[in-house]
Amino acid sequence: MPSSRLAAVDIGSNTVQALVADVDDHGDLYEVGHYLEMPELGARVDRTGRIGPVGTAVVLEALDSVISQARGPGYEYLVAGATAAVRRAPDGPELLSMASSLLGVAVHLISEEREAQLSFLGVASAHGAPGEWVMADLGGASTEMVAARDDRIVHWASLPVGSGALAARYLSDPPLPGEREALREDARSTLAEAPPSAASRLVVTGGTAGNLPLVLSEDDPPASLGTDDLDRAQVILDSAPAAELAEDHDVSPTRIRALRGGVEVLRLLLEHYDAPTFDVSFEGLRHGMILAYAAHGDDWPEVEPLSGS
């Protein structure tokens, strides 16, 4: 039986999301509700170098929306954090202060290393397996990566490559000839710094991984994707302006634009690890935040020692 109901909110580079979940006495997590808004904070920081008053207002509105929805099922305790876009912005501390006042709990700035750990904790709770494997959390402005052996982190990296930032920087709506090639060349050089691993098993979490299967088939979304699937998704995503596609696929135009960039990162990850497919994980950072709080209480944001470098 569930012993506690917890919630986690994170301010990401594309999204602001809230997760409500029950955690039982064995540390197993059962999702109750998931709520999302897409203020595209990372693209704003890329464009202006700051969050700014308008960006702050948009993020706070999104935060108020998701936490209001999360109050529906209720929760006993809330943990909150912010990631890459807020880390990069010089006015990030101001947003954290205002967000903390809105939520009534501290919104922690999650370090790159801790973000990788928490994402891995969430993914491994559902996808952990014996042997070597690689986790990638593809976000809007960064990709957190872990090379693991069994349930242990051996290597980790936070790479400055993300779906929303790349799409905003390189792709028209819809993309024009040559734009994807330029995006791919940029991302390839960054992904060369991905953690080394001989594993052929790749598990990917994040908005791109979770939504691409639905673009391919709403009735029977695939649990794993390969290069052929990414090719088919690209054709669909590039076939019309984002606003038109959003109506067809019941997602926001912002998500469509981010998916276009995410396709290329996923293609390069398969290439880098010589993996035929990647498994899609719907577990990730917020699940890890909740599990970390269940295990460590208020010390949940602290970086834990790793078994490797």
FIZA-413956 format. One record per residue (C-alpha): residue number from 1; residue in one letter; z, y negated, x. Coordinates in Angstrom, 3 decimals, decimal comma, always signed. Example, Ala and Ser with C-alpha at 12.3 -4.5 7.8 and 13.67 -1.06 7.14 Angstrom:
BEGIN
<node pos="1" code="A" up="+7,800" north="+4,500" east="+12,300"/>
<node pos="2" code="S" up="+7,140" north="+1,060" east="+13,670"/>
END
This chain:
BEGIN
<node pos="1" code="M" up="+0,000" north="+0,000" east="+0,000"/>
<node pos="2" code="P" up="-0,650" north="-3,557" east="+1,245"/>
<node pos="3" code="S" up="+2,359" north="-5,156" east="+2,935"/>
<node pos="4" code="S" up="+1,033" north="-8,709" east="+3,122"/>
<node pos="5" code="R" up="-1,843" north="-10,895" east="+1,981"/>
<node pos="6" code="L" up="-3,126" north="-13,277" east="+4,653"/>
<node pos="7" code="A" up="-5,913" north="-15,836" east="+4,914"/>
<node pos="8" code="A" up="-7,929" north="-17,140" east="+7,846"/>
<node pos="9" code="V" up="-10,069" north="-20,261" east="+8,018"/>
<node pos="10" code="D" up="-12,401" north="-21,136" east="+10,870"/>
<node pos="11" code="I" up="-14,414" north="-24,274" east="+11,524"/>
<node pos="12" code="G" up="-17,567" north="-23,006" east="+13,203"/>
<node pos="13" code="S" up="-20,760" north="-24,614" east="+14,432"/>
<node pos="14" code="N" up="-22,809" north="-23,785" east="+11,322"/>
<node pos="15" code="T" up="-20,130" north="-22,906" east="+8,822"/>
<node pos="16" code="V" up="-16,619" north="-23,403" east="+7,533"/>
<node pos="17" code="Q" up="-15,341" north="-20,073" east="+6,204"/>
<node pos="18" code="A" up="-12,200" north="-18,638" east="+4,653"/>
<node pos="19" code="L" up="-11,242" north="-14,977" east="+4,419"/>
<node pos="20" code="V" up="-8,425" north="-13,561" east="+2,285"/>
<node pos="21" code="A" up="-7,340" north="-10,012" east="+3,099"/>
<node pos="22" code="D" up="-4,515" north="-7,552" east="+2,609"/>
<node pos="23" code="V" up="-3,034" north="-5,923" east="+5,718"/>
<node pos="24" code="D" up="-1,045" north="-2,722" east="+5,262"/>
<node pos="25" code="D" up="+1,833" north="-1,319" east="+7,307"/>
<node pos="26" code="H" up="-0,616" north="+0,520" east="+9,576"/>
<node pos="27" code="G" up="-2,500" north="-2,662" east="+10,463"/>
<node pos="28" code="D" up="-5,528" north="-1,790" east="+8,336"/>
<node pos="29" code="L" up="-7,293" north="-4,744" east="+6,687"/>
<node pos="30" code="Y" up="-8,756" north="-4,838" east="+3,185"/>
<node pos="31" code="E" up="-10,937" north="-7,821" east="+2,317"/>
<node pos="32" code="V" up="-10,080" north="-9,621" east="-0,932"/>
<node pos="33" code="G" up="-12,335" north="-12,692" east="-0,848"/>
<node pos="34" code="H" up="-14,724" north="-14,568" east="+1,431"/>
<node pos="35" code="Y" up="-15,753" north="-18,218" east="+0,938"/>
<node pos="36" code="L" up="-18,309" north="-20,251" east="+2,882"/>
<node pos="37" code="E" up="-19,759" north="-23,732" east="+3,274"/>
<node pos="38" code="M" up="-22,420" north="-24,835" east="+5,787"/>
<node pos="39" code="P" up="-21,817" north="-28,372" east="+7,116"/>
<node pos="40" code="E" up="-23,859" north="-27,723" east="+10,330"/>
<node pos="41" code="L" up="-21,349" north="-29,366" east="+12,623"/>
<node pos="42" code="G" up="-22,926" north="-27,965" east="+15,800"/>
<node pos="43" code="A" up="-26,309" north="-29,576" east="+15,142"/>
<node pos="44" code="R" up="-24,585" north="-32,922" east="+14,606"/>
<node pos="45" code="V" up="-22,663" north="-32,628" east="+17,887"/>
<node pos="46" code="D" up="-25,876" north="-31,627" east="+19,694"/>
<node pos="47" code="R" up="-27,700" north="-34,616" east="+18,238"/>
<node pos="48" code="T" up="-25,072" north="-37,353" east="+18,666"/>
<node pos="49" code="G" up="-22,576" north="-35,971" east="+21,167"/>
<node pos="50" code="R" up="-19,744" north="-36,456" east="+18,682"/>
<node pos="51" code="I" up="-18,457" north="-35,282" east="+15,309"/>
<node pos="52" code="G" up="-18,152" north="-38,871" east="+14,069"/>
<node pos="53" code="P" up="-16,720" north="-40,206" east="+10,795"/>
<node pos="54" code="V" up="-19,533" north="-38,791" east="+8,657"/>
<node pos="55" code="G" up="-19,310" north="-35,375" east="+10,303"/>
<node pos="56" code="T" up="-15,556" north="-35,350" east="+9,904"/>
<node pos="57" code="A" up="-15,838" north="-36,174" east="+6,202"/>
<node pos="58" code="V" up="-18,424" north="-33,414" east="+5,657"/>
<node pos="59" code="V" up="-16,287" north="-30,815" east="+7,454"/>
<node pos="60" code="L" up="-13,120" north="-31,803" east="+5,594"/>
<node pos="61" code="E" up="-14,964" north="-31,559" east="+2,283"/>
<node pos="62" code="A" up="-16,181" north="-28,076" east="+3,225"/>
<node pos="63" code="L" up="-12,686" north="-27,105" east="+4,328"/>
<node pos="64" code="D" up="-11,199" north="-28,303" east="+1,047"/>
<node pos="65" code="S" up="-13,816" north="-26,302" east="-0,860"/>
<node pos="66" code="V" up="-13,205" north="-22,960" east="+0,864"/>
<node pos="67" code="I" up="-9,418" north="-23,233" east="+0,834"/>
<node pos="68" code="S" up="-9,430" north="-24,181" east="-2,852"/>
<node pos="69" code="Q" up="-11,405" north="-21,012" east="-3,558"/>
<node pos="70" code="A" up="-9,099" north="-18,950" east="-1,348"/>
<node pos="71" code="R" up="-6,119" north="-20,078" east="-3,408"/>
<node pos="72" code="G" up="-7,620" north="-18,151" east="-6,333"/>
<node pos="73" code="P" up="-6,537" north="-14,701" east="-5,120"/>
<node pos="74" code="G" up="-3,603" north="-16,291" east="-3,298"/>
<node pos="75" code="Y" up="-2,129" north="-15,552" east="+0,126"/>
<node pos="76" code="E" up="+1,253" north="-15,523" east="+1,816"/>
<node pos="77" code="Y" up="+0,236" north="-17,200" east="+5,065"/>
<node pos="78" code="L" up="-2,787" north="-19,039" east="+6,427"/>
<node pos="79" code="V" up="-4,075" north="-19,073" east="+10,007"/>
<node pos="80" code="A" up="-6,733" north="-21,590" east="+11,006"/>
<node pos="81" code="G" up="-8,918" north="-22,258" east="+14,015"/>
<node pos="82" code="A" up="-11,984" north="-24,091" east="+15,282"/>
<node pos="83" code="T" up="-14,573" north="-22,968" east="+17,800"/>
<node pos="84" code="A" up="-17,594" north="-24,076" east="+19,845"/>
<node pos="85" code="A" up="-18,701" north="-27,323" east="+18,181"/>
<node pos="86" code="V" up="-15,159" north="-28,709" east="+18,093"/>
<node pos="87" code="R" up="-14,560" north="-27,557" east="+21,676"/>
<node pos="88" code="R" up="-17,590" north="-29,578" east="+22,813"/>
<node pos="89" code="A" up="-16,913" north="-32,767" east="+20,880"/>
<node pos="90" code="P" up="-14,804" north="-35,507" east="+22,526"/>
<node pos="91" code="D" up="-13,440" north="-36,414" east="+19,093"/>
<node pos="92" code="G" up="-12,582" north="-32,801" east="+18,299"/>
<node pos="93" code="P" up="-8,800" north="-33,455" east="+18,511"/>
<node pos="94" code="E" up="-9,103" north="-36,064" east="+15,749"/>
<node pos="95" code="L" up="-10,806" north="-33,551" east="+13,456"/>
<node pos="96" code="L" up="-8,178" north="-30,907" east="+14,267"/>
<node pos="97" code="S" up="-5,389" north="-33,329" east="+13,332"/>
<node pos="98" code="M" up="-6,992" north="-34,264" east="+10,012"/>
<node pos="99" code="A" up="-7,852" north="-30,649" east="+9,199"/>
<node pos="100" code="S" up="-4,265" north="-29,602" east="+9,946"/>
<node pos="101" code="S" up="-2,962" north="-32,267" east="+7,561"/>
<node pos="102" code="L" up="-5,365" north="-31,095" east="+4,848"/>
<node pos="103" code="L" up="-4,399" north="-27,424" east="+5,170"/>
<node pos="104" code="G" up="-0,708" north="-27,901" east="+5,849"/>
<node pos="105" code="V" up="-0,858" north="-25,584" east="+8,890"/>
<node pos="106" code="A" up="-1,955" north="-26,150" east="+12,475"/>
<node pos="107" code="V" up="-5,685" north="-25,722" east="+13,067"/>
<node pos="108" code="H" up="-5,864" north="-24,288" east="+16,584"/>
<node pos="109" code="L" up="-8,702" north="-24,921" east="+19,001"/>
<node pos="110" code="I" up="-9,651" north="-21,363" east="+19,927"/>
<node pos="111" code="S" up="-10,708" north="-20,960" east="+23,547"/>
<node pos="112" code="E" up="-13,925" north="-19,189" east="+24,477"/>
<node pos="113" code="E" up="-12,038" north="-16,188" east="+25,831"/>
<node pos="114" code="R" up="-9,753" north="-15,903" east="+22,827"/>
<node pos="115" code="E" up="-12,707" north="-16,233" east="+20,449"/>
<node pos="116" code="A" up="-14,381" north="-13,287" east="+22,174"/>
<node pos="117" code="Q" up="-11,159" north="-11,281" east="+21,940"/>
<node pos="118" code="L" up="-10,609" north="-12,047" east="+18,267"/>
<node pos="119" code="S" up="-14,208" north="-11,322" east="+17,300"/>
<node pos="120" code="F" up="-13,998" north="-8,022" east="+19,154"/>
<node pos="121" code="L" up="-10,717" north="-7,165" east="+17,442"/>
<node pos="122" code="G" up="-12,318" north="-7,726" east="+14,051"/>
<node pos="123" code="V" up="-15,505" north="-5,815" east="+14,845"/>
<node pos="124" code="A" up="-13,701" north="-2,922" east="+16,544"/>
<node pos="125" code="S" up="-11,513" north="-2,438" east="+13,460"/>
<node pos="126" code="A" up="-14,613" north="-1,112" east="+11,677"/>
<node pos="127" code="H" up="-17,094" north="-0,216" east="+14,419"/>
<node pos="128" code="G" up="-15,028" north="+0,959" east="+17,396"/>
<node pos="129" code="A" up="-16,260" north="+4,212" east="+18,915"/>
<node pos="130" code="P" up="-15,751" north="+6,263" east="+22,076"/>
<node pos="131" code="G" up="-17,741" north="+5,310" east="+25,154"/>
<node pos="132" code="E" up="-19,457" north="+2,110" east="+26,215"/>
<node pos="133" code="W" up="-20,727" north="-0,373" east="+23,649"/>
<node pos="134" code="V" up="-21,460" north="-4,078" east="+23,362"/>
<node pos="135" code="M" up="-20,351" north="-6,581" east="+20,714"/>
<node pos="136" code="A" up="-22,128" north="-9,884" east="+20,107"/>
<node pos="137" code="D" up="-20,811" north="-12,574" east="+17,760"/>
<node pos="138" code="L" up="-23,873" north="-14,758" east="+17,195"/>
<node pos="139" code="G" up="-22,701" north="-18,135" east="+15,956"/>
<node pos="140" code="G" up="-24,286" north="-21,482" east="+15,311"/>
<node pos="141" code="A" up="-23,838" north="-22,925" east="+18,795"/>
<node pos="142" code="S" up="-22,527" north="-20,087" east="+20,957"/>
<node pos="143" code="T" up="-22,570" north="-16,330" east="+21,248"/>
<node pos="144" code="E" up="-19,366" north="-14,522" east="+22,186"/>
<node pos="145" code="M" up="-20,024" north="-11,214" east="+23,874"/>
<node pos="146" code="V" up="-17,897" north="-8,260" east="+24,904"/>
<node pos="147" code="A" up="-18,792" north="-5,169" east="+26,893"/>
<node pos="148" code="A" up="-16,284" north="-2,519" east="+25,846"/>
<node pos="149" code="R" up="-15,219" north="+0,981" east="+26,728"/>
<node pos="150" code="D" up="-13,674" north="+2,674" east="+23,714"/>
<node pos="151" code="D" up="-11,376" north="+0,011" east="+22,210"/>
<node pos="152" code="R" up="-10,881" north="-1,923" east="+25,474"/>
<node pos="153" code="I" up="-12,645" north="-5,063" east="+26,650"/>
<node pos="154" code="V" up="-14,167" north="-4,567" east="+30,095"/>
<node pos="155" code="H" up="-16,208" north="-7,791" east="+30,397"/>
<node pos="156" code="W" up="-16,625" north="-10,825" east="+28,171"/>
<node pos="157" code="A" up="-18,737" north="-13,975" east="+28,100"/>
<node pos="158" code="S" up="-19,237" north="-17,019" east="+25,893"/>
<node pos="159" code="L" up="-22,872" north="-18,092" east="+26,093"/>
<node pos="160" code="P" up="-24,095" north="-21,535" east="+24,950"/>
<node pos="161" code="V" up="-26,813" north="-20,107" east="+22,736"/>
<node pos="162" code="G" up="-26,587" north="-20,136" east="+18,947"/>
<node pos="163" code="S" up="-28,799" north="-19,767" east="+15,901"/>
<node pos="164" code="G" up="-28,296" north="-23,198" east="+14,349"/>
<node pos="165" code="A" up="-28,475" north="-25,208" east="+17,561"/>
<node pos="166" code="L" up="-31,635" north="-23,447" east="+18,741"/>
<node pos="167" code="A" up="-33,355" north="-23,826" east="+15,378"/>
<node pos="168" code="A" up="-32,492" north="-27,528" east="+15,208"/>
<node pos="169" code="R" up="-33,714" north="-28,096" east="+18,766"/>
<node pos="170" code="Y" up="-36,989" north="-26,174" east="+18,676"/>
<node pos="171" code="L" up="-38,210" north="-25,239" east="+15,208"/>
<node pos="172" code="S" up="-40,033" north="-27,261" east="+12,576"/>
<node pos="173" code="D" up="-39,763" north="-26,366" east="+8,893"/>
<node pos="174" code="P" up="-41,560" north="-24,014" east="+8,804"/>
<node pos="175" code="P" up="-42,013" north="-23,299" east="+12,533"/>
<node pos="176" code="L" up="-45,262" north="-24,322" east="+14,204"/>
<node pos="177" code="P" up="-47,273" north="-22,257" east="+16,731"/>
<node pos="178" code="G" up="-45,651" north="-22,240" east="+20,143"/>
<node pos="179" code="E" up="-42,191" north="-23,374" east="+19,003"/>
<node pos="180" code="R" up="-40,692" north="-19,901" east="+18,888"/>
<node pos="181" code="E" up="-42,006" north="-19,161" east="+22,371"/>
<node pos="182" code="A" up="-40,262" north="-22,261" east="+23,745"/>
<node pos="183" code="L" up="-37,023" north="-21,321" east="+21,979"/>
<node pos="184" code="R" up="-37,242" north="-17,777" east="+23,331"/>
<node pos="185" code="E" up="-37,735" north="-18,958" east="+26,906"/>
<node pos="186" code="D" up="-34,650" north="-21,180" east="+26,700"/>
<node pos="187" code="A" up="-32,493" north="-18,470" east="+25,155"/>
<node pos="188" code="R" up="-33,688" north="-15,762" east="+27,555"/>
<node pos="189" code="S" up="-32,428" north="-17,654" east="+30,605"/>
<node pos="190" code="T" up="-29,000" north="-18,102" east="+29,007"/>
<node pos="191" code="L" up="-28,703" north="-14,491" east="+27,838"/>
<node pos="192" code="A" up="-29,308" north="-13,357" east="+31,404"/>
<node pos="193" code="E" up="-25,576" north="-14,136" east="+31,831"/>
<node pos="194" code="A" up="-24,564" north="-11,602" east="+29,161"/>
<node pos="195" code="P" up="-21,854" north="-9,174" east="+30,313"/>
<node pos="196" code="P" up="-23,214" north="-6,126" east="+32,151"/>
<node pos="197" code="S" up="-23,117" north="-2,777" east="+30,414"/>
<node pos="198" code="A" up="-25,009" north="+0,510" east="+30,523"/>
<node pos="199" code="A" up="-24,400" north="+0,937" east="+26,798"/>
<node pos="200" code="S" up="-27,323" north="+1,305" east="+24,431"/>
<node pos="201" code="R" up="-25,113" north="+0,694" east="+21,362"/>
<node pos="202" code="L" up="-25,028" north="-2,911" east="+20,242"/>
<node pos="203" code="V" up="-22,976" north="-4,253" east="+17,316"/>
<node pos="204" code="V" up="-23,646" north="-7,797" east="+16,097"/>
<node pos="205" code="T" up="-21,539" north="-9,954" east="+13,801"/>
<node pos="206" code="G" up="-21,984" north="-13,500" east="+12,507"/>
<node pos="207" code="G" up="-24,029" north="-15,186" east="+9,800"/>
<node pos="208" code="T" up="-27,437" north="-14,221" east="+11,149"/>
<node pos="209" code="A" up="-26,584" north="-10,531" east="+11,426"/>
<node pos="210" code="G" up="-24,984" north="-10,486" east="+7,984"/>
<node pos="211" code="N" up="-27,806" north="-12,268" east="+6,164"/>
<node pos="212" code="L" up="-30,969" north="-10,876" east="+7,771"/>
<node pos="213" code="P" up="-30,617" north="-7,478" east="+6,041"/>
<node pos="214" code="L" up="-30,556" north="-9,300" east="+2,683"/>
<node pos="215" code="V" up="-33,755" north="-11,168" east="+3,572"/>
<node pos="216" code="L" up="-35,413" north="-7,808" east="+4,182"/>
<node pos="217" code="S" up="-34,036" north="-6,119" east="+1,047"/>
<node pos="218" code="E" up="-31,495" north="-7,445" east="-1,422"/>
<node pos="219" code="D" up="-31,307" north="-4,083" east="-3,196"/>
<node pos="220" code="D" up="-30,946" north="-1,896" east="-0,102"/>
<node pos="221" code="P" up="-30,082" north="-4,011" east="+2,959"/>
<node pos="222" code="P" up="-30,307" north="-1,967" east="+6,179"/>
<node pos="223" code="A" up="-27,117" north="-1,338" east="+8,169"/>
<node pos="224" code="S" up="-28,966" north="-1,550" east="+11,477"/>
<node pos="225" code="L" up="-32,017" north="-3,507" east="+12,594"/>
<node pos="226" code="G" up="-34,649" north="-3,069" east="+15,288"/>
<node pos="227" code="T" up="-37,539" north="-5,097" east="+16,645"/>
<node pos="228" code="D" up="-39,850" north="-4,129" east="+13,780"/>
<node pos="229" code="D" up="-37,250" north="-5,361" east="+11,285"/>
<node pos="230" code="L" up="-36,938" north="-8,655" east="+13,159"/>
<node pos="231" code="D" up="-40,727" north="-9,045" east="+13,115"/>
<node pos="232" code="R" up="-40,769" north="-8,550" east="+9,345"/>
<node pos="233" code="A" up="-37,908" north="-10,998" east="+8,889"/>
<node pos="234" code="Q" up="-39,717" north="-13,602" east="+10,981"/>
<node pos="235" code="V" up="-42,827" north="-13,364" east="+8,821"/>
<node pos="236" code="I" up="-40,714" north="-13,889" east="+5,693"/>
<node pos="237" code="L" up="-38,674" north="-16,748" east="+7,165"/>
<node pos="238" code="D" up="-41,724" north="-18,605" east="+8,475"/>
<node pos="239" code="S" up="-43,795" north="-18,207" east="+5,320"/>
<node pos="240" code="A" up="-42,641" north="-21,414" east="+3,559"/>
<node pos="241" code="P" up="-40,286" north="-24,405" east="+3,898"/>
<node pos="242" code="A" up="-36,582" north="-23,556" east="+3,964"/>
<node pos="243" code="A" up="-35,897" north="-25,138" east="+0,566"/>
<node pos="244" code="E" up="-38,480" north="-22,904" east="-1,100"/>
<node pos="245" code="L" up="-37,275" north="-19,733" east="+0,644"/>
<node pos="246" code="A" up="-33,669" north="-20,547" east="-0,202"/>
<node pos="247" code="E" up="-34,438" north="-20,261" east="-3,906"/>
<node pos="248" code="D" up="-36,168" north="-16,921" east="-3,408"/>
<node pos="249" code="H" up="-33,333" north="-15,374" east="-1,373"/>
<node pos="250" code="D" up="-30,275" north="-17,038" east="-2,929"/>
<node pos="251" code="V" up="-29,098" north="-18,623" east="+0,333"/>
<node pos="252" code="S" up="-28,959" north="-22,237" east="+1,436"/>
<node pos="253" code="P" up="-31,835" north="-23,963" east="+3,273"/>
<node pos="254" code="T" up="-29,385" north="-24,461" east="+6,146"/>
<node pos="255" code="R" up="-28,943" north="-20,703" east="+6,412"/>
<node pos="256" code="I" up="-32,700" north="-20,111" east="+6,345"/>
<node pos="257" code="R" up="-33,160" north="-22,504" east="+9,265"/>
<node pos="258" code="A" up="-30,373" north="-20,857" east="+11,238"/>
<node pos="259" code="L" up="-31,784" north="-17,388" east="+10,568"/>
<node pos="260" code="R" up="-35,071" north="-18,447" east="+12,143"/>
<node pos="261" code="G" up="-33,303" north="-19,215" east="+15,394"/>
<node pos="262" code="G" up="-31,055" north="-16,178" east="+15,144"/>
<node pos="263" code="V" up="-34,005" north="-13,798" east="+14,935"/>
<node pos="264" code="E" up="-35,028" north="-14,770" east="+18,460"/>
<node pos="265" code="V" up="-31,542" north="-14,348" east="+19,925"/>
<node pos="266" code="L" up="-31,266" north="-10,901" east="+18,369"/>
<node pos="267" code="R" up="-34,688" north="-9,957" east="+19,708"/>
<node pos="268" code="L" up="-33,586" north="-10,947" east="+23,208"/>
<node pos="269" code="L" up="-30,277" north="-9,075" east="+22,929"/>
<node pos="270" code="L" up="-32,137" north="-5,873" east="+22,101"/>
<node pos="271" code="E" up="-34,398" north="-6,506" east="+25,065"/>
<node pos="272" code="H" up="-31,536" north="-7,323" east="+27,444"/>
<node pos="273" code="Y" up="-29,573" north="-4,143" east="+26,688"/>
<node pos="274" code="D" up="-32,639" north="-1,960" east="+26,166"/>
<node pos="275" code="A" up="-31,211" north="-1,010" east="+22,769"/>
<node pos="276" code="P" up="-33,533" north="+0,316" east="+20,041"/>
<node pos="277" code="T" up="-31,411" north="-1,188" east="+17,229"/>
<node pos="278" code="F" up="-28,196" north="-3,072" east="+16,612"/>
<node pos="279" code="D" up="-25,570" north="-2,271" east="+13,992"/>
<node pos="280" code="V" up="-24,591" north="-5,050" east="+11,592"/>
<node pos="281" code="S" up="-20,886" north="-5,866" east="+11,315"/>
<node pos="282" code="F" up="-19,419" north="-7,930" east="+8,492"/>
<node pos="283" code="E" up="-16,110" north="-7,932" east="+10,352"/>
<node pos="284" code="G" up="-15,566" north="-10,544" east="+13,049"/>
<node pos="285" code="L" up="-13,582" north="-13,604" east="+14,062"/>
<node pos="286" code="R" up="-11,637" north="-14,189" east="+10,833"/>
<node pos="287" code="H" up="-10,736" north="-10,514" east="+10,554"/>
<node pos="288" code="G" up="-9,523" north="-10,654" east="+14,140"/>
<node pos="289" code="M" up="-7,457" north="-13,787" east="+13,427"/>
<node pos="290" code="I" up="-5,706" north="-12,042" east="+10,541"/>
<node pos="291" code="L" up="-5,102" north="-8,845" east="+12,520"/>
<node pos="292" code="A" up="-3,789" north="-10,859" east="+15,470"/>
<node pos="293" code="Y" up="-1,378" north="-12,749" east="+13,210"/>
<node pos="294" code="A" up="-0,218" north="-9,481" east="+11,600"/>
<node pos="295" code="A" up="+0,525" north="-8,103" east="+15,067"/>
<node pos="296" code="H" up="+1,815" north="-11,187" east="+16,919"/>
<node pos="297" code="G" up="+2,855" north="-13,784" east="+14,334"/>
<node pos="298" code="D" up="+2,588" north="-17,398" east="+15,459"/>
<node pos="299" code="D" up="+1,487" north="-16,305" east="+18,947"/>
<node pos="300" code="W" up="-1,861" north="-15,113" east="+17,522"/>
<node pos="301" code="P" up="-3,994" north="-17,812" east="+19,279"/>
<node pos="302" code="E" up="-2,735" north="-16,862" east="+22,761"/>
<node pos="303" code="V" up="-5,164" north="-15,203" east="+25,174"/>
<node pos="304" code="E" up="-4,245" north="-11,595" east="+25,907"/>
<node pos="305" code="P" up="-4,706" north="-9,953" east="+29,324"/>
<node pos="306" code="L" up="-7,975" north="-8,052" east="+29,562"/>
<node pos="307" code="S" up="-8,578" north="-4,672" east="+31,128"/>
<node pos="308" code="G" up="-11,548" north="-6,088" east="+33,060"/>
<node pos="309" code="S" up="-12,938" north="-9,410" east="+34,182"/>
END
